[in-house]
């Protein structure tokens, strides 16, 4: 296949629309190593129907709805405007509360509002989490660490500099403990990720834009050709993710002052 045909084909891939947090259109085109923990199982271990729940950074609400938690006891935050508009159509009519959240991390709910706060891949301000979480409430967060995707980012973005270099389990755990949270479970892992065609790769890179700043097919075509060479040689393009999870109680009394 000649260069111009490749370029035109790849440009079409970057125009595919993305909504919510749904990668189903490439589900057969990539592979993600299973984490040694199951986020849904951990959440369900602590969640019961009588608890007031907040899901931070709910995306399109797909995971939240899978929990089947009573709508009247459920609230969410979201910061990405396309998702906010989606949630207004999908969650709000069900009676689920929606609050937007900005880069300042301010959670637009009252003090001591929630028995349990869950957070998957959403940044957070520890002080705000503590403020809206009831005493002895539970906070569960699975985070994307600062080393996430660095192999692929360095491959595609010349001079790439990680934006969240210090985001890892140790630093986040320390921050929570200094705010008098008691850590009851924590783990960290670096699962592999494989892309089996350029469509999946380009779709992913366009969605995860903070790890691939200013990426587009035209400007990064030479780098994409290097990725394509790896694909034709190995049958996939290799990447590594960075994940960690923490389950913590919001203790009333001081347990570990800094």
C-alpha positions in Angstrom: 0.0 0.0 0.0 1.5 3.4 -1.0 2.1 6.3 1.4 -0.8 8.5 0.2 -3.3 5.7 0.5 -2.2 5.0 4.1 -2.4 8.7 4.9 -5.9 9.1 3.6 -7.1 5.9 5.3 -5.6 7.0 8.6 -7.2 10.5 8.4 -10.6 8.8 8.2 -9.8 6.9 11.4 -9.2 10.1 13.4 -12.6 11.5 12.4 -14.6 8.7 14.2 -16.7 10.4 16.9 -16.3 9.4 20.6 -19.1 9.8 23.3 -19.3 8.8 26.9 -16.4 6.4 27.7 -17.2 3.7 25.2 -14.4 1.9 23.3 -16.8 -0.8 21.9 -16.1 0.2 18.3 -12.5 -1.1 18.7 -13.2 -4.0 21.1 -11.9 -6.6 18.7 -8.9 -4.5 17.6 -7.0 -4.2 20.8 -6.1 -6.2 23.9 -5.7 -4.9 27.5 -4.1 -7.1 30.1 -6.5 -7.8 33.0 -5.7 -6.0 36.2 -5.0 -8.1 39.3 -8.0 -6.6 41.0 -11.6 -6.0 39.8 -12.8 -2.5 40.4 -16.5 -3.4 40.1 -16.2 -6.2 42.6 -14.4 -3.9 45.1 -17.1 -1.2 44.7 -19.9 -3.7 45.2 -18.1 -5.1 48.3 -18.7 -1.8 50.1 -21.9 -0.5 48.4 -25.3 -1.2 49.7 -28.7 0.2 48.7 -29.1 2.4 51.8 -25.9 4.4 51.1 -25.7 7.8 49.4 -23.3 7.3 46.5 -21.2 9.8 44.5 -19.5 8.7 41.3 -16.8 11.2 40.4 -16.0 11.6 36.7 -18.8 9.3 35.7 -18.1 9.7 32.0 -21.2 8.6 30.2 -22.6 6.9 33.3 -22.1 3.4 31.8 -20.4 1.9 34.8 -22.6 3.7 37.3 -25.8 2.3 35.8 -24.3 -1.2 35.9 -24.3 -0.9 39.7 -28.1 -0.7 39.8 -27.9 1.7 42.8 -31.2 3.5 43.8 -31.3 6.6 41.6 -32.5 8.8 44.4 -29.4 8.0 46.4 -27.0 8.5 43.5 -25.0 11.6 42.4 -22.3 12.2 39.9 -19.8 14.7 38.8 -18.4 15.2 35.3 -16.1 17.8 33.7 -16.1 17.1 30.0 -18.8 19.1 28.3 -19.9 16.5 25.7 -20.4 14.0 28.5 -22.3 16.6 30.6 -24.8 17.0 27.8 -25.1 13.2 27.4 -25.7 12.8 31.2 -28.4 15.5 31.1 -30.2 13.2 28.6 -29.4 9.8 30.2 -29.0 10.2 34.0 -30.8 13.3 35.0 -34.3 12.1 33.9 -33.8 9.1 36.1 -33.5 11.3 39.2 -29.7 11.1 39.5 -28.1 14.3 40.6 -25.4 15.9 38.3 -22.8 18.5 39.2 -20.2 19.8 36.9 -16.6 19.9 38.1 -13.7 22.0 36.9 -9.9 22.0 37.1 -10.1 23.5 40.6 -11.5 20.2 41.8 -14.4 21.8 43.7 -17.2 19.3 44.3 -20.5 21.1 44.1 -22.2 19.2 46.9 -22.6 20.0 50.6 -20.5 18.9 53.5 -20.9 15.3 54.7 -23.2 14.5 51.8 -22.1 10.9 50.9 -21.5 7.6 52.6 -19.4 6.3 49.7 -17.5 8.1 46.9 -16.1 6.1 44.0 -13.7 7.5 41.4 -12.3 5.7 38.4 -9.7 7.6 36.4 -10.8 11.1 37.6 -8.5 13.6 39.3 -9.5 14.7 42.7 -8.7 17.2 45.5 -8.3 15.3 48.7 -9.7 18.1 50.8 -12.8 18.2 48.7 -13.3 14.5 48.9 -13.0 14.6 52.7 -15.4 17.6 52.9 -18.3 15.9 51.1 -17.7 12.4 52.5 -19.4 11.6 55.8 -17.2 10.7 58.8 -16.2 7.0 58.5 -17.4 7.0 54.9 -15.5 5.1 52.2 -13.5 6.4 49.3 -12.6 4.1 46.4 -10.4 5.4 43.7 -8.7 3.7 40.7 -6.2 6.0 39.0 -4.3 6.2 35.8 -0.7 6.7 36.9 1.9 9.1 35.6 3.8 6.4 33.6 0.7 5.4 31.7 1.2 5.0 28.0 4.7 6.6 28.0 6.0 4.1 25.5 3.4 5.0 22.9 3.5 8.7 23.7 7.3 8.8 23.2 6.8 6.9 19.9 4.3 9.3 18.5 5.0 12.7 20.1 8.5 14.1 19.5 9.9 15.5 22.8 7.0 14.2 24.8 7.0 15.2 28.5 4.6 13.4 30.9 2.1 15.8 32.4 1.5 13.8 35.6 5.0 12.4 36.3 4.5 12.2 40.1 1.1 10.6 40.1 1.6 7.1 41.6 0.4 4.9 44.4 3.0 6.0 47.0 2.4 9.7 46.6 -1.4 9.4 46.5 -1.5 7.1 49.5 0.7 9.5 51.4 -1.6 12.4 50.6 -4.7 10.5 51.8 -3.0 9.4 55.0 -1.9 13.0 55.7 -5.6 13.9 55.5 -6.5 11.2 58.1 -7.8 8.6 55.7 -7.0 5.0 56.7 -5.9 2.9 53.8 -7.5 -0.6 53.9 -6.4 -1.8 50.4 -3.9 -0.6 47.8 -2.3 -2.0 44.7 -0.4 -0.8 41.6 0.2 -2.5 38.3 1.5 -1.9 34.8 -0.6 -4.0 32.4 0.4 -4.4 28.7 -1.8 -3.0 25.9 -1.7 -4.2 22.3 -3.2 -2.6 19.2 -3.8 -4.9 16.3 -4.4 -2.3 13.6 -4.0 1.4 12.9 -7.7 2.2 13.3 -7.6 1.1 17.0 -4.4 3.0 17.6 -5.5 6.2 16.0 -8.9 6.1 17.7 -7.3 5.6 21.1 -4.7 8.3 20.6 -7.3 10.9 19.6 -9.5 10.1 22.6 -6.6 10.1 25.2 -5.5 13.5 24.0 -3.7 14.6 27.2 -1.2 11.8 26.6 -0.7 12.7 22.9 -0.8 16.5 22.9 -1.6 18.1 19.5 -1.5 14.8 17.7 -3.1 14.4 14.3 -2.4 12.2 11.3 -0.9 14.9 9.1 1.5 16.3 11.6 2.6 12.9 13.1 2.5 10.8 10.0 6.2 9.9 10.1 5.8 8.7 13.7 2.7 6.7 12.7 4.8 5.0 10.0 7.2 3.8 12.7 4.3 2.4 14.6 3.0 0.8 11.4 6.4 -0.9 10.9 6.1 -2.4 14.4 2.6 -3.6 13.6 3.7 -5.3 10.4 6.7 -6.9 12.1 5.1 -8.1 15.4 1.4 -8.2 14.5 0.6 -5.5 17.1 1.8 -2.2 18.6 2.8 -2.6 22.2 2.1 -0.1 25.0 2.0 -0.2 28.8 -0.6 1.3 31.1 -0.2 2.4 34.7 -3.0 1.7 37.2 -3.3 1.9 41.0 -6.2 1.5 43.4 -6.9 2.7 46.9 -9.7 1.9 49.3 -9.7 4.3 52.3 -11.9 5.2 55.3 -12.5 8.8 56.2 -11.6 8.6 59.9 -13.0 11.2 62.3 -10.1 11.3 64.6 -6.5 12.1 63.7 -4.6 8.9 62.9 -1.5 9.9 60.9 -0.7 13.7 61.0 2.0 15.0 58.7 
